[in-house]
């Protein structure tokens, strides 16, 4: 039997992963206790996605396990042992602002939960592929020291800089910077995933994502940039832009494209790998540019206001250099650009 354990299975990346692996012939053990509703309120609940998965995927079995509970995690793995071929760990507390409210909860979910999963995999399914959805926030505020130039709609890196053509690569230091509490807990998890690969020889990879997005995203003010922005634009809800004149740049990758990258790694895994994986130069925007695009697609005007104080840990400019992953998996390609992604998000918002 080919089993896959997917944590955060009812979330954006988790649900996309479940659908992909089910199509590829895996039975899915989904792990999700809907903590997103605890983090961000009932509007951000993933319960509807869980219901969709249970109704549409015959191979899907749901487990409402809290990954902070070592005994429950260990039992799930011990019950299935070597039948587990893949572990895709997407469960997380994903917000800078929320992490500062409850640092112990944030660290428990992001760091300790990851350790429980790594150790359970090592003891009961050591040959399984282990994929971790890390974040570009492991680089802290180091990207904010880059030489940036202000244009009409965005901050942009100097065209003479090595990062201009392709973006920021994995060689950027994660030391001597402010990460935010969230960023620090993800660093702890990221480094341990690398270590279990390098020290124990497990097939592990950290995918350091930019802005992960798509129509299944339960966007909230504190997390889910494009999904929440489109929700506000389409429904008339007011939106607040925090700092940097609204010209901060983020790259955006559709959940489909990220999960396709996971699948390439699963088929030809490596040990202790790290990949920056976002929209790269293929798909990126500033806040101002994103607002204009949402208004164009929805046909509605967004009511938005501006606050000078930026969020702690927020990058002024981030574009991922994905060339390392592409050098290892040259057949992987983007399917979605930014307008196509936003059109899907708009359709999902209106359907709900």
N, C-alpha and C positions, 0 to 999 in steps of 0.2 A: 504494500500500500504506500502511495505517495501522499504524505500529509504536509500541509503548510500551516504554521502558526502565524497569525497576523494580529499584532496588538494595535489598539486604536482602530479596530476593524470597521467601525461605523463612521469614522472620520473621513476627511477628504482623500488622503493618500491610502489609508487603510482599505476603504471600500473599493477604490480603483484597483488596488492590489488583489483583493479577493476576487473580483470579477475576472481579472487577467489570469490568475492562477487556476481558477475554476475552468476557464476555457482551455487551459493547457493540461487539464486532466488531473489536477490536484484536488484532494478533499481538504476543506478549509476548517480550521479551528479558530474562530474569531474571538478575540479577547478585548472586551470594551465594557466599562462600567459607567459610561456617559458622564465622566467627570467634567466634560466640557460645559455641561449645564450648570455645574457647581461653580466653575470658573467664571462663566460669562452670562449666566441666566438662561431662562427657558427658551429664549429665541435661538440660542446657540446649541440646543440639545441635538444630539445625533440619533435620537430614538427612531425618527422616521426612516433614516437610512438603514438602521438595523432591521426594521420591519421589511424594507424593500429587499435587503439581502436574503433574509429568511424566506421570503416569498418567491424570489426569483432564482436562487441558487440551490439546487437540490444537494449539492456537495457541502453546503455551509452549515456549521454547528456553532451556536453562540455560547460563550462563557462570560458571565459578568464578573470576572476576576479583577481584583485590585492588584496591580503589579507590585505594589509596596508590600504585599503579603507573601513572604517567601514560601511559606508552607503550601499555599494554594498554587503558586507558580510551579513549585517543585512537583507537586502531585500531578498536575496536568502533563508535565514532561515525562514523569516516570510512568504514567499510564500508557503512554504511546511510544516512548523510547526511540529506537532506531527507525521506526516508520516515519519520524519527522525528518523531512529532507530540507525544508526551508523555514527560516524564521525571519519575518519582516517586522521590525519593531518601529512602529510609527506613533505609538502612544506617547503623549507629552503634555506638560503644562507649557504653553507656547508664548506667553505674554511677558514682556519686560515689566510693565506696570503691575500686573497681578502678582508676579513673583516677589516683588518688594513688600506686598501685603502679608504674605505667608511664606517666608523663605524656607521653612522646614517642609511644608507641603510641596513646594516647588522642587526642592532637592530630593525629597522622597520619591516623587514621581519620575523626575528626569534622570537622576543619578543612581539612587538606590534601586529603583525599579529596573533600570538597565542592567545593573549588577546581578539582580536575581535572575533575569532572563539569560544572561551570559553564562552564569554558573550552572543553571539548569540545563542549558544546551551542552555545556562541556561534560557534565556528568551523565546525561541520558541520550544525547544525540550529537556527539562530537564531530560527526562527518557532515552535519547539516550546514547549509549556507546561512550566514547571519548577516542581515542587512539592517543598518541603523540609519534612520532619517535624522541626521545632525542638522546644523544650521550655520550660515555664514556669520552668525553672531559670536561664534567661537573666536573670531578675530578681534572682538571687542571694538573699541573706537579707533583702532589703528588706521583704518581706511580714511578717517576724517582728517588725517594729517597729510593726505595726498595733495598735490598742487592742482587745485580746482579753479575753474574760471566760470563766472556767472554769465549766462546767456539770457535771452528773453524768457525762455520757458523752463530752463533747467540749469543745474550745476553740471559741468562737464570737465573731465580731466584734460590737461594740456595735451595737444596732439603730438607733442614731442616725447611724451612719457611712454615707457614700455607697455603700460597697461591700456593705452588708448585703443589699440587695434582689437584686442581680444578680451580684456578685462583682467581681474585679479586672480592670480593662480595660487596653488596650495603652498607655495614657499613663503607667503606672508606670515610673519611671526604672530603667535597667539599670546605672547608674553608682554609684560610692562605696559598694560593698558587697562582701561575700565571696560568690563564686560557687561555690566548689569548682573543682578542676581540670577536671572534666567540664563544669560550667556555663560556664567560660571558653572551652573549646574549642567549645562549641555557640554561644556569643556570636559568636565569630570567623566561624563558618560562617553564622549567621543574618544578620549584617551584610553579608557578601559576597553572599548571595542577594538581599538588598534592593538592594545596590549594582548588581549586574548588571541588575536590573530598572530601576532609576532612571537609571543612567548609560548603559547600552547599549539601554534600551528593551525588554528581554526580558520575557516573560510569566512573572514569578516570584511565588511566594508562600511565606511562612514560616507554618506552622501550629504555634503554640506550645502543645503539648499539655499537659494535666494528666496523670493516670494513664491510659495507653492500655491497654486490656485486652480479653479475649475468650477463647473456647475454644481458639484456636490458639496461645496464649501459652505458650512454654516457660519457665515461671516458675522462678526461682532465688532463693536467699537475698538476693543482692545486686541483683536486679532482677526486677520482675514481681510487684508487691505482692499483688494479689488472686489471681492464678493460683497463686502459691507458697503463700499463706495457705490457699487451698482444698485444695491438694495435701497440705499438712501436716495439715489437719483430717480429710480423708477417709482418709488412709493411716496416721495415728497418728504422724507425724513431729513432733518437738518444734519449737516456733517461739519466736523471741525478739523482743520488742518493745523498740525503742530510744528511750528518752527521752520527755519531754513527758507522762508519766503514761499513755501510750497513748491520749491524747485528741487527737492531731494529726489534722487534717481534710484529706482529699484528695478532689478530684472525679474521677470515673471515667467514661470514655467508651468504649463498645463499639467495636471495630474497624470494624464495619459502619457505624456512624453517622459515624465519622471519614472513612471512604473515600467515603461518600455526599457528604460535604462536598467532598472532592477532586473528585468528578465534577461537582458544580455549578460549581466554579471552572474546570475544564477546558472546560466548555461555553461559559462567558462569562469568559475570563481577564482579568486586570488586570496592571499592572506594579508590582513592588516592594511588594507588599502584605504586611501582617502581621496575623495573626489569633490571638487567644487562643481555643483550642478544647478544651474539656474537658467534663466532665459538668454543669458549672454547678450552679445550684440544683436542677436536675432529677435529678441523680444524684451524691451525695457521701456520705461517711461518715468517722467517726473509726476508728482502729484497733480500739477496744473495740467499736464498733458493727459493724464488719466481722466481727470474731470471732464475735459473737453470731449474725449472719446466716449465716455459714458453718456454725456448729454446728446451727442450725435446719434448713438445707437438707440437710446431710449426715446429720443424725441422730446425730452423733458429737461427743464432747467434745474440744476442742483442748487439748493439753498445751503450755502456754506459760509463759515466764518473762520477767522484766523487767530491763533494764539501764538505769541512770539516764542514761548518756552518750548523747546524741542523735547521729545521723550528721551530719557536717559538710555543710552545704548543705540539710539537710532543712527543709521548711517546717512551721511550727506549724499554719498555716491557709491553705489555698488553695482558692478556688472561682473558676472562670473566668467572666468576663463575655463571653458569646458574641454579644452584641447587634450588634457591628460586622459580624461575618460575616452574621448574620441580616438586617441592613439591606441588605447587598449581594445576598444570595441568600435572599429571604424564603420560598421554597418548601422550603428544607431544614428537616427536622424530625427529632427524636429518635425512634427506634423502641424502644430499650431503656432501661429503668430499671435500678436496681442489683440488685434481686432477680432479674429476668429474666436479667441478665448472669451473675450468680453461679450460677443454675441451669444455664445452658449450660456454664460452666466446670466445675461439678461433674460433669456428664454426660461431658465430655471427659476429665476425670481418671479417672473410673471405667472408661471405654472403653479407656484406655491401660493 
